[in-house]
Amino acid sequence: MHLAATAVVLAVRGHGEHGAIVRGLTQEDGVRPGYVRGGGSRRMRPLLQPGDMIAGEWRARTSEQLPGLTIEPLHSRAPLHGEPLAAAAIDWTTALTAAALPEVQPYPRLYEGLVGVLDAIEAAPAARGWAVALVRYELLLLAELGFGLDLTQCAATGVRDDLAFVSPKSGGAVSRGAAHGYETKLFAMPGFLREGGAAEWDDILDGLAITGHFLARDILVDRRVDPLSARERLVDRLKRAVA
C-alpha cells in the first residue's frame, strides 16, 4: 500500500521509546493511521499536534500491516494550543473526528468542514467568531454518519413555519403550536441552525446542547468518555468566558 496525501492530524499516541502512531484525516481516503519513526522525539512532537496540516506518505507491504508514515509539515497551529478556548476547541473537534469516523472510508465533506472550523478558530479574534462553525460541523458529522436532524418541518404536524424546538427523541423540529405544554421537554432551536448567519451566545449554547445530546446518544455510545470529556471542558470554558 502506498498513499500520498494532505491530512489533518487528528490524534498522536506514543509508541515505543521514540515512535508515535498518528491518525490523519485525508480528503479522498478518509482516516489513515501510520507509524512515524521518531514521532515521539522532542524534535518531532511540535510538528505533530492535533489540528496541524501535514503532507503524509503511508507505505505498507500488506493491507493488514500498520503503514509507516513519513510527514512533511505544511501548517502548524501550535500557537493556538497555548490559548485555553482555542486549544479546547481543537482538542474536541479532532478527538470527535478520530473517535467517530471509521478508517479508510472517505468523507470529503467532513474533511472540508473540519479544515473550515480549524481555519475559523485560527482566524477569529474571539470564540463567537468560530463557535457557530463548530456547531455546524457537529451537525454535518451527524448527517454524514446517518444521524442527521430534520429541521425543515415540524415532526408532529409537518408545518414548516414557526419552528422553535427540537425533539430529543426524533431529532426533528417542532413548531410552537405543537410544542405547547411540552416546551420544557424539548430543546430550544436557535435560528442560526436553519437560517445561517451569526448568533448570540445564548443561541450558540442552545445549539451546542442539541448537537451534544445526539452525538452522545448516537455516535459516541461505546467510546464516549474521552471525547465527551474534551467537549465538556470546551463548553465549560465557553460558559465561563461569556458569564
C-alpha contacts under 8 A as a table, 3 or more apart, distances in Angstrom:
res1	aa1	res2	aa2	distance
1	M	58	W	7.45
1	M	59	R	5.47
1	M	60	A	4.99
1	M	61	R	6.12
1	M	62	T	6.54
1	M	63	S	6.54
1	M	67	P	7.86
2	H	57	E	7.23
2	H	58	W	5.59
2	H	59	R	4.63
2	H	60	A	6.70
3	L	56	G	7.96
3	L	57	E	5.64
3	L	58	W	5.09
3	L	59	R	6.68
4	A	55	A	7.34
4	A	56	G	5.69
4	A	57	E	4.38
4	A	58	W	6.40
5	A	26	T	6.51
5	A	55	A	5.83
5	A	56	G	5.50
5	A	57	E	6.62
6	T	26	T	6.03
6	T	27	Q	7.64
6	T	53	M	7.08
6	T	54	I	5.71
6	T	55	A	4.45
6	T	56	G	6.01
7	A	24	G	5.35
7	A	25	L	5.07
7	A	26	T	4.49
7	A	27	Q	7.28
7	A	53	M	5.77
7	A	54	I	5.44
7	A	55	A	6.34
7	A	56	G	6.77
8	V	24	G	5.26
8	V	25	L	5.13
8	V	26	T	6.73
8	V	50	P	7.56
8	V	51	G	5.91
8	V	52	D	5.80
8	V	53	M	4.77
8	V	54	I	6.50
8	V	115	V	7.60
9	V	12	V	7.73
9	V	22	V	7.16
9	V	23	R	6.17
9	V	24	G	4.45
9	V	25	L	6.60
9	V	48	L	6.96
9	V	49	Q	6.58
9	V	50	P	4.92
9	V	51	G	5.40
9	V	52	D	5.42
9	V	53	M	6.31
9	V	54	I	7.21
9	V	94	T	7.74
10	L	22	V	7.57
10	L	23	R	5.54
10	L	24	G	5.29
10	L	25	L	6.74
10	L	49	Q	7.96
10	L	50	P	4.97
10	L	51	G	6.40
10	L	94	T	4.81
10	L	95	A	6.54
10	L	97	T	7.17
10	L	98	A	5.86
11	A	22	V	5.81
11	A	23	R	5.27
11	A	24	G	7.21
11	A	49	Q	7.50
11	A	50	P	5.72
11	A	94	T	7.11
11	A	95	A	6.99
11	A	98	A	6.89
12	V	20	A	6.42
12	V	21	I	5.79
12	V	22	V	4.61
12	V	23	R	6.58
12	V	48	L	7.10
12	V	49	Q	7.09
12	V	50	P	7.32
13	R	20	A	5.40
13	R	21	I	5.20
13	R	22	V	6.53
14	G	17	E	7.94
14	G	18	H	7.33
14	G	19	G	6.03
14	G	20	A	4.29
14	G	21	I	6.31
14	G	39	G	7.67
14	G	40	G	5.85
15	H	18	H	6.86
15	H	19	G	4.94
15	H	20	A	4.74
15	H	21	I	6.30
15	H	40	G	7.64
16	G	19	G	5.61
16	G	20	A	7.55
17	E	40	G	7.64
18	H	37	R	7.10
18	H	38	G	4.90
18	H	39	G	6.32
18	H	40	G	4.64
18	H	41	S	5.41
19	G	35	Y	7.04
19	G	36	V	5.83
19	G	37	R	4.81
19	G	38	G	4.59
19	G	39	G	4.76
19	G	40	G	4.99
19	G	41	S	7.36
20	A	35	Y	5.81
20	A	36	V	5.33
20	A	37	R	6.77
20	A	38	G	7.00
20	A	39	G	4.72
20	A	40	G	5.37
21	I	33	P	6.75
21	I	34	G	5.60
21	I	35	Y	4.56
21	I	36	V	6.17
21	I	39	G	7.77
22	V	33	P	5.54
22	V	34	G	5.40
22	V	35	Y	6.30
22	V	36	V	6.91
23	R	31	V	6.55
23	R	32	R	5.56
23	R	33	P	4.22
23	R	34	G	6.47
23	R	98	A	7.44
24	G	31	V	5.55
24	G	32	R	5.35
24	G	33	P	6.35
25	L	29	D	7.83
25	L	30	G	5.46
25	L	31	V	4.36
25	L	32	R	6.29
25	L	111	Y	6.76
26	T	29	D	5.50
26	T	30	G	5.06
26	T	31	V	6.19
26	T	32	R	7.27
26	T	106	P	7.77
26	T	108	P	7.92
26	T	111	Y	6.76
27	Q	30	G	6.16
27	Q	106	P	6.74
27	Q	107	Y	6.69
27	Q	108	P	4.79
27	Q	111	Y	5.41
27	Q	112	E	7.46
28	E	106	P	5.28
28	E	107	Y	7.09
28	E	108	P	6.02
29	D	32	R	7.41
29	D	104	V	5.59
29	D	105	Q	6.19
29	D	106	P	4.83
29	D	107	Y	7.84
30	G	103	E	6.28
30	G	104	V	4.74
30	G	105	Q	4.88
30	G	106	P	4.03
30	G	107	Y	5.89
30	G	108	P	7.68
31	V	98	A	7.61
31	V	101	L	7.13
31	V	102	P	7.02
31	V	103	E	4.73
31	V	104	V	5.34
31	V	105	Q	7.05
31	V	106	P	7.59
32	R	103	E	6.12
32	R	104	V	6.07
33	P	66	L	7.28
33	P	67	P	7.25
33	P	103	E	7.94
34	G	58	W	6.57
34	G	66	L	6.10
34	G	67	P	4.96
34	G	68	G	5.32
34	G	69	L	4.93
35	Y	66	L	6.90
35	Y	67	P	6.21
35	Y	68	G	4.71
35	Y	69	L	5.30
36	V	39	G	5.00
36	V	68	G	6.22
36	V	69	L	5.07
36	V	70	T	6.12
36	V	71	I	7.84
37	R	68	G	7.76
37	R	69	L	7.72
37	R	70	T	7.83
38	G	41	S	5.35
38	G	44	M	6.72
39	G	44	M	5.23
39	G	45	R	6.16
39	G	48	L	7.46
40	G	44	M	6.36
40	G	45	R	5.63
41	S	44	M	5.33
41	S	45	R	5.91
42	R	45	R	5.52
42	R	46	P	7.42
43	R	46	P	6.85
43	R	47	L	7.83
44	M	47	L	5.30
44	M	48	L	6.57
45	R	48	L	5.33
45	R	49	Q	7.07
46	P	49	Q	6.38
46	P	78	A	7.10
47	L	52	D	7.59
47	L	73	P	6.41
47	L	76	S	6.91
48	L	52	D	6.69
49	Q	52	D	5.74
49	Q	76	S	7.92
49	Q	77	R	7.84
49	Q	78	A	6.97
50	P	90	I	7.02
50	P	91	D	6.87
50	P	94	T	6.38
51	G	76	S	7.74
51	G	77	R	6.42
51	G	90	I	6.27
51	G	94	T	6.71
51	G	118	L	6.85
52	D	73	P	7.85
52	D	74	L	7.78
52	D	75	H	5.88
52	D	76	S	4.86
52	D	77	R	5.58
52	D	78	A	7.61
53	M	73	P	6.53
53	M	74	L	5.36
53	M	75	H	4.97
53	M	76	S	6.49
54	I	71	I	6.21
54	I	72	E	5.61
54	I	73	P	4.62
54	I	74	L	4.93
54	I	75	H	6.84
55	A	71	I	5.65
55	A	72	E	5.04
55	A	73	P	6.38
55	A	74	L	6.45
56	G	69	L	6.54
56	G	70	T	5.81
56	G	71	I	4.57
56	G	72	E	6.47
57	E	69	L	5.53
57	E	70	T	5.33
57	E	71	I	6.47
58	W	67	P	5.62
58	W	68	G	5.65
58	W	69	L	4.59
58	W	70	T	6.79
59	R	67	P	5.03
59	R	68	G	5.33
59	R	69	L	6.58
60	A	63	S	6.95
60	A	65	Q	6.14
60	A	66	L	6.74
60	A	67	P	4.46
60	A	68	G	6.34
61	R	65	Q	6.98
61	R	67	P	7.97
62	T	65	Q	5.42
63	S	66	L	7.93
73	P	76	S	7.17
76	S	79	P	7.98
77	R	80	L	5.66
77	R	81	H	7.33
77	R	122	E	7.57
78	A	81	H	5.46
78	A	82	G	7.62
79	P	82	G	5.74
79	P	83	E	7.55
80	L	83	E	5.32
80	L	86	A	5.85
80	L	87	A	5.83
80	L	122	E	7.14
81	H	84	P	7.09
81	H	86	A	6.81
81	H	87	A	4.48
82	G	87	A	6.74
83	E	86	A	5.49
83	E	87	A	5.73
84	P	87	A	5.19
84	P	88	A	6.06
84	P	237	R	7.97
85	L	88	A	5.15
85	L	89	A	6.24
85	L	127	A	7.26
85	L	234	L	6.81
85	L	237	R	6.48
85	L	238	L	7.18
86	A	89	A	5.12
86	A	90	I	6.25
86	A	121	I	6.29
86	A	122	E	7.81
86	A	127	A	7.61
87	A	90	I	5.19
87	A	91	D	6.04
88	A	91	D	5.08
88	A	92	W	6.13
88	A	230	A	6.97
88	A	231	R	7.76
88	A	233	R	6.82
88	A	234	L	5.12
89	A	92	W	5.22
89	A	93	T	6.17
89	A	121	I	7.83
89	A	231	R	7.94
89	A	234	L	6.12
90	I	93	T	5.36
90	I	94	T	6.04
90	I	118	L	6.98
91	D	94	T	5.58
91	D	95	A	5.91
91	D	230	A	6.62
92	W	95	A	5.11
92	W	96	L	5.88
92	W	227	P	6.60
92	W	228	L	7.91
92	W	230	A	5.24
92	W	231	R	5.46
92	W	234	L	7.33
93	T	96	L	5.17
93	T	97	T	6.17
93	T	114	L	7.51
93	T	134	L	7.80
94	T	97	T	5.13
94	T	98	A	6.08
95	A	98	A	5.12
95	A	99	A	6.07
95	A	227	P	5.55
95	A	230	A	7.77
96	L	99	A	5.24
96	L	100	A	5.89
96	L	227	P	5.79
97	T	100	A	5.27
97	T	101	L	5.93
98	A	101	L	5.99
99	A	220	L	7.35
99	A	223	R	7.02
99	A	227	P	7.22
100	A	219	I	6.29
100	A	220	L	6.70
102	P	105	Q	6.39
107	Y	110	L	5.39
107	Y	111	Y	6.34
107	Y	144	E	7.74
108	P	111	Y	5.00
108	P	112	E	6.25
109	R	112	E	5.14
109	R	113	G	5.99
110	L	113	G	4.79
110	L	114	L	5.87
110	L	137	Y	7.67
110	L	140	L	7.16
110	L	141	L	6.64
110	L	144	E	7.75
111	Y	114	L	5.25
111	Y	115	V	6.22
112	E	115	V	5.23
112	E	116	G	6.08
113	G	116	G	4.97
113	G	117	V	6.25
113	G	137	Y	6.02
113	G	140	L	7.90
114	L	117	V	5.12
114	L	118	L	6.21
114	L	137	Y	6.91
115	V	118	L	5.14
115	V	119	D	6.02
116	G	119	D	5.10
116	G	120	A	6.11
116	G	133	A	7.80
117	V	120	A	5.02
117	V	121	I	6.20
117	V	130	W	6.84
117	V	133	A	5.75
117	V	134	L	5.99
117	V	137	Y	7.29
118	L	121	I	5.10
118	L	122	E	6.23
119	D	122	E	5.08
119	D	123	A	6.06
120	A	123	A	5.07
120	A	124	A	5.75
120	A	129	G	7.15
120	A	130	W	5.28
120	A	133	A	7.45
121	I	124	A	5.63
121	I	127	A	7.42
121	I	129	G	7.62
121	I	130	W	5.41
124	A	127	A	6.93
124	A	129	G	5.22
124	A	130	W	6.41
125	P	129	G	7.12
126	A	129	G	5.67
126	A	130	W	7.64
127	A	130	W	5.50
127	A	131	A	5.85
127	A	238	L	7.82
128	R	131	A	5.23
128	R	132	V	7.05
128	R	199	A	7.95
128	R	200	E	7.91
128	R	201	W	7.25
129	G	132	V	7.12
130	W	133	A	5.24
130	W	134	L	6.36
131	A	134	L	5.01
131	A	135	V	6.40
131	A	204	I	6.90
132	V	135	V	5.24
132	V	136	R	6.29
132	V	198	A	7.09
132	V	199	A	7.06
132	V	204	I	6.41
133	A	136	R	5.06
133	A	137	Y	6.15
134	L	137	Y	5.05
134	L	138	E	6.39
135	V	138	E	5.16
135	V	139	L	6.37
135	V	204	I	7.65
135	V	207	G	6.42
135	V	208	L	6.06
135	V	211	T	7.04
136	R	139	L	5.00
136	R	140	L	6.12
136	R	193	L	7.54
137	Y	140	L	4.95
137	Y	141	L	6.14
138	E	141	L	5.12
138	E	142	L	6.32
138	E	211	T	6.30
138	E	215	L	7.90
139	L	142	L	5.18
139	L	143	A	6.29
139	L	148	G	6.96
139	L	149	L	7.60
139	L	211	T	6.43
140	L	143	A	5.06
140	L	144	E	6.05
140	L	148	G	7.53
141	L	144	E	5.11
141	L	145	L	6.21
142	L	145	L	5.38
142	L	146	G	6.39
142	L	147	F	4.86
142	L	148	G	5.09
142	L	149	L	7.74
142	L	214	F	7.86
142	L	215	L	7.07
142	L	219	I	7.61
143	A	146	G	5.18
143	A	147	F	5.10
143	A	148	G	3.63
143	A	149	L	7.07
144	E	147	F	7.39
144	E	148	G	7.26
145	L	148	G	7.68
147	F	218	D	7.14
148	G	171	G	7.77
149	L	171	G	4.96
149	L	172	G	5.83
150	D	153	Q	7.10
150	D	171	G	6.41
150	D	172	G	4.73
150	D	173	A	6.34
151	L	154	C	7.61
151	L	166	V	7.73
151	L	172	G	5.73
151	L	173	A	4.76
151	L	194	R	6.75
152	T	160	R	6.28
152	T	173	A	6.92
152	T	194	R	7.57
153	Q	158	G	5.34
153	Q	159	V	5.45
153	Q	160	R	4.38
153	Q	161	D	7.49
153	Q	163	L	7.26
153	Q	172	G	7.58
153	Q	173	A	6.01
153	Q	174	V	7.37
154	C	157	T	5.47
154	C	158	G	4.65
154	C	159	V	5.28
154	C	160	R	6.21
154	C	163	L	6.67
154	C	172	G	6.77
154	C	173	A	4.95
154	C	174	V	4.47
154	C	175	S	5.57
154	C	178	A	8.00
155	A	158	G	5.90
155	A	170	S	7.83
155	A	172	G	5.26
155	A	173	A	5.75
155	A	174	V	5.76
156	A	174	V	6.68
156	A	178	A	6.62
157	T	178	A	7.18
159	V	175	S	7.48
160	R	163	L	6.80
160	R	175	S	7.98
161	D	175	S	7.06
162	D	175	S	5.41
162	D	176	R	6.20
163	L	173	A	6.23
163	L	174	V	5.57
163	L	175	S	4.09
163	L	176	R	6.30
163	L	189	M	7.74
164	A	173	A	7.24
164	A	174	V	6.27
164	A	175	S	5.53
164	A	176	R	5.82
164	A	188	A	6.15
164	A	189	M	5.18
164	A	190	P	7.36
164	A	191	G	7.96
165	F	173	A	5.68
165	F	174	V	4.96
165	F	175	S	6.49
165	F	176	R	7.29
165	F	179	A	7.49
165	F	183	E	7.76
165	F	186	L	6.09
165	F	187	F	5.36
165	F	188	A	4.53
165	F	189	M	4.61
166	V	171	G	6.12
166	V	172	G	5.59
166	V	173	A	4.45
166	V	174	V	5.60
166	V	186	L	5.84
166	V	187	F	5.01
166	V	188	A	6.39
166	V	189	M	5.91
166	V	210	I	7.74
167	S	170	S	5.56
167	S	171	G	5.18
167	S	172	G	5.56
167	S	173	A	6.35
167	S	174	V	6.69
167	S	185	K	7.99
167	S	186	L	5.33
167	S	187	F	6.47
168	P	171	G	5.68
168	P	185	K	7.97
168	P	186	L	6.27
168	P	187	F	6.83
168	P	210	I	7.83
168	P	213	H	7.56
168	P	214	F	7.81
171	G	214	F	7.88
173	A	189	M	7.87
174	V	178	A	6.38
174	V	179	A	6.27
175	S	178	A	5.31
175	S	179	A	6.07
176	R	179	A	5.07
176	R	180	H	6.27
177	G	180	H	5.48
179	A	182	Y	5.26
179	A	183	E	5.62
179	A	186	L	7.93
180	H	183	E	6.30
181	G	184	T	8.00
182	Y	185	K	5.50
182	Y	186	L	6.81
183	E	186	L	5.35
183	E	187	F	7.77
184	T	187	F	7.71
187	F	206	D	7.47
187	F	209	A	7.76
187	F	210	I	6.55
188	A	206	D	6.44
189	M	193	L	7.35
189	M	203	D	7.89
189	M	206	D	6.82
189	M	207	G	6.94
190	P	193	L	6.03
190	P	194	R	7.98
190	P	203	D	5.06
190	P	204	I	7.49
190	P	206	D	6.51
190	P	207	G	6.40
191	G	194	R	5.74
191	G	195	E	5.88
191	G	196	G	7.41
191	G	203	D	7.67
192	F	195	E	4.93
192	F	196	G	4.36
192	F	197	G	5.85
192	F	198	A	6.79
192	F	199	A	6.31
192	F	203	D	7.82
193	L	196	G	6.03
193	L	207	G	7.36
199	A	203	D	6.00
199	A	204	I	6.32
200	E	203	D	5.37
200	E	204	I	6.32
201	W	204	I	4.95
201	W	205	L	6.14
201	W	242	V	7.38
202	D	205	L	5.25
202	D	206	D	6.20
203	D	206	D	4.99
203	D	207	G	6.16
204	I	207	G	5.02
204	I	208	L	6.23
205	L	208	L	4.99
205	L	209	A	6.19
206	D	209	A	5.10
206	D	210	I	6.47
207	G	210	I	5.22
207	G	211	T	6.37
208	L	211	T	5.28
208	L	212	G	5.75
208	L	235	V	7.98
209	A	212	G	5.19
209	A	213	H	6.20
210	I	213	H	5.40
210	I	214	F	6.70
211	T	214	F	5.36
211	T	215	L	6.00
212	G	215	L	5.17
212	G	216	A	6.12
213	H	216	A	5.42
213	H	217	R	6.18
214	F	217	R	4.95
214	F	218	D	5.66
214	F	219	I	7.42
215	L	218	D	5.48
215	L	219	I	5.02
215	L	220	L	6.12
216	A	219	I	6.03
216	A	220	L	5.15
216	A	221	V	6.02
216	A	224	R	6.74
216	A	228	L	7.53
217	R	220	L	6.81
217	R	221	V	5.93
218	D	221	V	6.19
220	L	223	R	5.07
220	L	224	R	4.66
220	L	227	P	7.95
221	V	224	R	5.75
223	R	226	D	7.33
223	R	227	P	7.52
224	R	227	P	5.71
224	R	228	L	5.50
224	R	229	S	7.98
225	V	228	L	5.54
225	V	229	S	5.98
226	D	229	S	5.24
226	D	230	A	6.53
227	P	230	A	5.24
227	P	231	R	6.56
228	L	231	R	4.85
228	L	232	E	6.12
229	S	232	E	5.00
229	S	233	R	6.31
230	A	233	R	5.23
230	A	234	L	6.38
231	R	234	L	5.01
231	R	235	V	6.17
232	E	235	V	5.22
232	E	236	D	5.98
233	R	236	D	5.16
233	R	237	R	6.18
234	L	237	R	5.20
234	L	238	L	6.22
235	V	238	L	5.01
235	V	239	K	6.16
236	D	239	K	5.19
236	D	240	R	6.25
237	R	240	R	5.09
237	R	241	A	6.02
238	L	241	A	5.03
238	L	242	V	6.42
239	K	242	V	5.44
239	K	243	A	5.99
240	R	243	A	5.13
